[in-house]
Amino acid sequence: MTATAHVDTFARDRLPPRALWPELRFDLPELRYPARLNAAAELLDAQVANGRGDAPAIWMPVDGKPVCATYAQLQHRVDQIARVLTEDLGLVPGNRVLLRGPNNAMMAACWLAVMKAGLVAVGTMPLLRAKELKQVIDRAQISHVLCDAALMQEIATCMRPDSEHFCASLRRVVSFNDGAPGSLEDLLKSKRADFRAVDTAAEDIALIAFTSGTTGVPKGTVHFHRDVLAMCDCFPRSCLKIEADDIVCGTPPLAFTFGLGGMLAFPLRVGASTVLTEKNTPDSLLATIAQFKASVCFTAPTFYRQMAEHAQKHDLRSLTRCVSAGEALPDATRQLFKAATGIELIDGIGATEMIHIFISHTPASVRRGATGYAIPGYRAKVIDENGRTCPPGVVGRLAVQGPTGCRYLDDERQTVYVQDGWNVTGDAYSMDADGYFFYAARADDMIISAGYNIAGPEVESSLLMHPAVAECGVIGAPDAERGQIVKAFVVLKPGFQAGPELARALQDHVKADIAPYKYPRAIEFVSSLPRTETGKLQRFRLRQTAAA
């Protein structure tokens, strides 16, 4: 590694040994980055230096009207926030900063400021509860939080010494988007806008993206400044072909790497602009496209299916490209959306471990039923349980290599994801003779519902806290609208009566305990659960029951 700019080397010291990293490939000329770079300087400062200071960067709806922040205005705010981080909060390069907020301009500016100051960004989904935040904060030993005022309740719980979710490492939470005394806006008033980007190494850590595995224990995936640029210089360049006059919109949160790339990093890399909206429904997303004349849209298949029903009510003439990711895209949804809009969806599969999409296609190179092919910069194959390449048409495990790859933060599961230098994603795929990949299923117990990754064991743990539940098993059940839904098979304790009222009570219990999108949409009361002789729950049998 080139000499680090990090003073706090906590995260760097907890990277897996180099021998356990995947093989990294930088085959394309645009991927051969210098040894030192700062992602925020490349995404933002470079655009201003190249004369795009007056160009729109971020669009927002304010009182129902479009409002724009230019690249120069965004740079001004980012520099001020970076000064608050370093001068008022006393943070030094390598410190981790938790970011909490919906998709809005301040959330984007905070992320860029953290990068520019050489800190490590840890984004969190807006719906996470204190219980889930504690897992992230403790794992990454986070001391400071920048939080949208609307989301302060759960993080405040983590600050209370009398709370079971108290986080001892937390020292200060600064709110934004409220202007109260001590808020970020208040601290910005005295700050100059001339912050010089920290001279980070290309392999200095820029962000830790947390993802829940099948055990429900969060895994911190570590990404470098170089990785942020690599995700911008692969898929958007080869498949999406985003340009400076594009206007991007969509639904994925900035805390999700799908959203971080599509909703912020991709457009900034080429001098384009993005529309950031805090709450979306399929109909409101269509209205946003029409109002802002957006040309590119990012969302999950569930949204596209529902958007197709309302498309004729909106002026979508500006829309030219739509990216679907987060879950498998059913061909029926592709055809329905195309019939409604004339647009061929660009499908893609990525992973938090890989930071973004590595298999996709252009609108002109669609193959029915296929996710796509390994995009330029990556290569992929399908392997069997022994690591041998499967012949065409045979389902096996998806393995990928490219300029990005899995590096877990101090986690023994590194050797599960990285095998023989390849990233083994946990997806079951087949590949045809032309190199197109066809999705079969998740190879683990992760439930993917409407673009959200949900670990079944985490929902089980929540249900088991309810006094009525003796045993439970949670799986993903097929669903035409959401791809999968969370379904719970529940064995009750004596004295409790199965029925709709208790089912609703269990659902409400889960919603209050963990992120609401994880609650079981279907509950089936059973007398027993299928188990092996050693007592292990046979989830595959529950999935068979749900499918039937």
N, C-alpha and C positions, 0 to 999 in steps of 0.2 A: 504494500500500500504506500502511496505517496504520503508525505508528512501531513498529519491531520491538522485541521484548524480547531478541532474540538478541545476545549479545556476540560470539560466533563466527559470522560470516556466511558461512562456507565454502559451505554448501548453498544458501543464499539467493542468493549471488552466481553460482551455477551454474544457476539456473533459466533456462529459455528466455526470450527476449524476449516481452513481453506480446503482441506482434503474432502470435506463433506459438502462443499458447494457444488452446484451443478456446473457443467461446462458452459462457459459463456462464449458467445460467438458475436463477432462484430464484422460480419461479412460485407455489409454495405458501406460505401465511403462516408455517408452521412452519420454513421454510428461510431466513427473513430474520433472520439472526443478528446480534448486536451486533458492533461493530468489534473488541472485545477479549473473548476467552474462552479458557479452558484446558480441554481435553477431559477431563482427569482430574477436575478440579473439577466439571464438569457430570455426569460419569458416576458419580462416587463421593461427593464431598463434598455434592452437592446432595441425594442420597438420605438421607444421615445428617441433614442440616439439616431435611429434610422429615419426620423422625420414623421413618425405617426403619432406624435403627442396629441394632436387635435382630433385624431380618429376615435370613433366610439369604441369603448372596451366592454363596458357592462351596461346593459339596459335593465330597468326596473319599472314596474307599474307603481306609480304614486298617485293616489286618489283617482285611480282609473285611467291615468294618462301615462304615456311612455316618457321616462326620464333617463338620461344617459350620463354616464361618467366616462370621460375620455381617458386615454392612456396616460396623459400628463396628470390628470386629476387623481387617477388611481395610484400613480407613482407617488404623488404628494402625500396621500393618505397612508400608503404603505411605509414610506420613510418615517412619518410621524409615529406610527405604531411601533416600528422597529426601535425608535428612540425610547418610547415608553417601556418596552420590554427590557432594554439594556440599561437605561438610566434610572427609571423609577422602580422597576421590579428587580433590577440587579442580576438579570439572567446572563449567563455566559454561554458561548458556543458549546453545543452538546447537551445542554439542559433540555428536558422534554416539556412541551407545552400542550395541554389538552385543549382542544377546540370543540366547542359545542354551539351549534347554530343551524338553522334551516338555510336553504340556499338564498343568500342575500349578499349585497355588496360588501358589507362589513365582514361577513364570514370569509369571503374571498380575499379581502384585503388583509385580514388577520393571518390567513394561511401564507400568503406571499411574504408578509412581514416576518413571520417565523423563519421561513426559508432564507430570507435576505440577511437576517441576523445570525445565521449559522446555527439556529436552534433546531430541534427535532419536533415536527408536528405530529400529534396523535389525534386524529379526527374521530369523533364518536357520533353514531346515529342519533338523531334528535329524540327518538322514542325510548332510548335506553333508560332503565330505572337505576336507582342508587346501587342496588345489588350488583348489577352488571357493570356499572361504572367503577365500582370498587375493584373488581377483578382486573380491569384495564389499568387503573391508577396504581394499584399495588404491584402489578407485574412490571410496569415501566418506571416505577418510582417517580411519579410526576409530582412536582411541587407547585406549579402554577396553572391556572385555568383562565381562558378567555371564553366567556359564555354569553350568548344572547340573553337579554333580560327575560324573555318569554320562557326560557328553559332553566331558570335558576333553581327551581324547587328541588330537583333530584340531586344536583351537585351540592346544594346547601346541606342536604342530609349527610353527605359524605364528609362535610366539614365539622359536624357536631360530635364532640367527644362522647356524648351519651348515646349515640346511634350505633346499632350493630353493624352499620355500613361505614363507620368512621375510617378515614384514610389518614394514617399518621404522617405520611410524607407531604400531604397538602399543606401549603402555607398561605396561599392567597388565591382568591377568585375575583376576577375583574369582569364586570358586566359590560355589554355594549348594546347599542340601540335603545338606550333609555335616557342618557344625558344627566343622570343623577350625580350628586357629589361623589367623587371617587370612582366614577365610571370611566370607561376608556375614553369616551368623548370629552369628559372633563379633563382627563390627563393630557389629552392631545392639544389643548388650547395653547400651551406654552411651548410646543415642540416645533423645531425647525424641520423642514422637509429636504434635508440634504444628507441622508444616511448613506454611507458607503457600504456596499455589499461586502459581507465577510468573505475573505479569500479562501473559500472551502475547497477541499480536494474533491475530485469527481467521485471518489469512493467514500466521502464523508456521508454519514447517514442524514437524510433529509426528512424521512417520515417513517413512522411505524404504523402499519395498518393492521388492525386486529380483526381476526375472523374466528368464529366458533367452529370447532371441529365436531366430529360425531360424538365426542364425549361431553361437549358443552363447555369444556375448559378453553378459554380464548387463547389463540396462538397469535403472537405478534410477528407480522411479516415485515422485515426490514428492507427499506429501499433507499438507494443512494441518490445524490443529486443527478448523477449520470442516468439513472433509471427513469427519472421524471422526463428527461429529454428523449430518452429512447422510446418511451411509449408515444411521444408526440411525433417521432420521426419514422414510425413503422406503419401501423394501421391507418392513421389519418392521411399519410402521404400516398400509400399504395392502393387503398380500397375506398376510403371516404373522399379523398382528393379535396380536402378543405382548402379554401383560398381566402384572401384578405377581405373580400366583399361579402363573405358569408355571415349570416346571423344564426346563431345556434340557440336552441331551447330544448327543454326536456324535463324529466322528473328525477333522475338519480341524484341522491344527496352528495354533496362535496365530500362527506366523510367516507363515502364508498368509492373505491378507486375507479369504478366505472363512471361515476359522476365527476370525480376530480379530473379525470382526463377529458371526458366529453364536454362537461359544462364549464371548464376553466382552462386547463392547460392546453388542450388542442387549439381552441380559437386564439389564445394569446400567442402561441408559437408562430402563427402565420399572420398576426395582426388583424384577425377577425374580431367579432364581438359576440357576446353571449347575453341571453335573457335569463335573469335569475328570479324565480318566483318561489314563494315559500310553501304554498299549498297548491296541489293540482288534482283535478279530476280529469277523466278523458275529455269531457266537454270543455272544461276551462283550458286545457292544454291546446285544444283546437282553436279556441278563442285567442289564446296567446300567439299562436302561429299567425293567425289572421291580423291581429292588432300590430304586431311588431314586424310583420312580413319576414318571418323566419324562413330560412332556406334549409336548415338541417335540424333534425329532431332525434333525441336519444330517449328511449324508454323501453319498458319490458313488453313481451308479447301480449300479456293480459291487457295492457292499455291499448295497444294497437287494435286488438279485437274489438274492444269497446268503442274506440275512436271511429272505426269503420261505420258503425251504426249512425254516427252523428256528422260524418264528414260533409254531407251534402248541405248542411246548414251553415257552413263556414267558407270563406274565401281562402282557399289554400293554394292559389296560383304561385305564391312565392316558394312553396315547399318543393324541394328537388331530391333530397336524400333523407332517408330514415334508417336509423341504426337500432337493431333489436339485440339485446343481450341480457344477461342476468338469469336466464333460464332457457331451456330448449324452445325453439320457435316451431310450433306446429305448422305443417304445410297448409292446413286449412285456414289458419290465421293469415299467412302470407297471401293466399289467394283472395281472401275476403278483403284485406286492406288494399290490394292491388285493384280489385274490381271497383272499390269505392273511391280511390284516389288516383289510380293510374301509376302509382309509385311502387317499384319493386323494393321490398325491404332488404336491407343489408344485414344479414345475420352474423353473429360472431360469438365465439367463446373466449373468455379470458379467465383469470383467476387472481384473487388477491395476492397470492404468492408470486405471480408473474407480473403484477401491477395492472395489466390491461389485456386487450384482445390479441390473440396470437393465431387464431384460425378464423378466416372470414372469406369474403369474395367481393367483387365489384357488382353493381346491379346487372351488368351485361354477362357475368359469368356464373349466374345462379344455376345450380343443379337441384332439381326437385328432391326434397327430403334431406339434403345435405347441409351441414353447417357451413362448409366451405373447404378451403385448402390452407395449408400453412402459408401465412403471408410473407412477403419478402422481409428478410431479417430473421425469420424463424424456420425451424424444421420440426417435423412431427412424425410419429409412427405409432402403430398399435402393437403392443407386446403381450405375450402370454404371462402366466404366473412365474415362469422361469426367466423372463426377460428376453425371450426370443421374439423376433419380429413375426407377427401373424401374416398369413397370406391374405390377399384381397378378399373382402367379404366376411372375414371371420372376426367376431367380436372379441375384443381384448381390452387392455388398459391403455389409455392415451398417455404418451410420453412426448415431451417437448423440450427443445433447446433454442436459445436465442440470446439476445443482448441483456435480457433480464432473467431472474431466476429466484428460487426459493432460498431465503436465509431467515430461519426462525430466530427469534430472540430467546436464547437460552432455553431451548426446548428439545427434548430427546426425540420428538417426532420428526426432526430433520431427516433422519435416516429412513423414514417411511416415505416422505415426499420425494427425496432425491435418491435415486438408485442408479449406480453405474454412470454418474454424470448427467442423467436425464431427470427432468421434472416429471414425476408421475402424478397426474392431477387428481386421481380419484374418480375420473369419468370413464365409463365404458363406451367404446366407439368401435366402429369398423371403418376400413378405408377401401375404396375401390381402386381399380387398376390405374386410374388417372390421378390419384392423389386427393380425391375428395373424401371428407370425413363425415360419417353418419352416426349421429348420437343414438345410443341405446338406453342408457340409464346412468344414475349415479352408482359408483362402485362401493359406496359406503352408505351410512344411514342418514346422510344430510337430506333434509326436505327443502325443496326449492319451490316456494309458493309466491306467485305474482312478483318474481324477481328478488324476493327475500330469501336468504339462507337461514334455515332454522334447524337447530340440532334437536332431534327427538329426545335424547336423554335429558336435556335441560328442561324441556316441558314436563317430562316425567317427574323430575325432581320437584318442580313447582306443584304439580298435582298431588304428589305424595305428602305435601305439607298440609293438605286439607284433611280435617278430622274424619271425613267420610271415606277416604280412599285407603284401601288395603294394598292393592297392587295396581299397576297400570303399565301399559305399553303404548308408545306413540310412534306412528309411522306417517309417511306421506301417502295419501289416497288420491287416485287419479281424479282430476276435475277439469271439465271442458273449458272453464273460464280462467282459472288460476294456474293451470298446469298440474299442480298438486294442492291439496289442502292438508292441514294438520288434523289427523284423526287419532283419538285416544280410545283405547280399550281399557275399561276400568272395572276392577273388582272391588266391591264395596265391603266395608266393615259391617258386622252384624248390627242391626238396629237402624240402618239407613235404607230408605226406599228409593229404588231406581225410578226415574221419570224425568220429564222435561224441566221441572222446577229445579231439581238437583243438578241436572246438566248445565242449566244456565248459571247456577251458583258456582259450579266448578270453572266455567268459562270466565266468569267475573273474577274469581280468585286468581287465575293465571294472569289475566289482564292487569291486575293490581300488583302482582309480584314481579313480573318481567315485562319486556316490551310487548305492548298489546297485539302487535301483528303476529306474535308467536302462539296466540291462544288456539286451542283445538276447536275448529269450526264444526267438527262432528265428534260426538261422544257415543260410544256403544258400551252398554253395561253387560258384562259377561261374568260367568261363574268362576272361570279360571283362565289362566294364560298359558300358552304353549311354551314349554321349557325343555331344555336338554336334561339328561340324567345328572349333569353337574349343576343344574339350576340356572343355566343361562337362558335368557329370554330369546325365543326364536322369532325375531322380527320378520323374517321372510315369510313365515306362516301367517302373520297378521297382515302383511302386504297382500298375500294371496287372497285372504278373506275380503280385504277392502276392494281388491280388483274385481272380485266376483260379485 
